[in-house]
């Protein structure tokens, strides 16, 4: 049980460590949108799609690697016991 609490603590610390950086706004993105806002709104849609793409890819890669690790550990019978 102590290992699970330690793992949970480390996970929370890693998730909150980058919180301050994520509150900032990219100056170049803001300038691009403001400059092209008068022409059309297609730049904003493309920029939002790109941001979502860049945000989702690491999570998908981590999920795939985690799943592969789980399946491999399950086959070898080496899953950690938290209880």
Buried (B, 14 or more C-beta within 10 A) or exposed (E): EEEEEEEEEEEEEEEEEEEEEEEEEEEEBEEBBEEBEEEEEEBBEEBEEEEEEEEEEEEEEEEEEEEEEEEEEEEEEEEEEEE
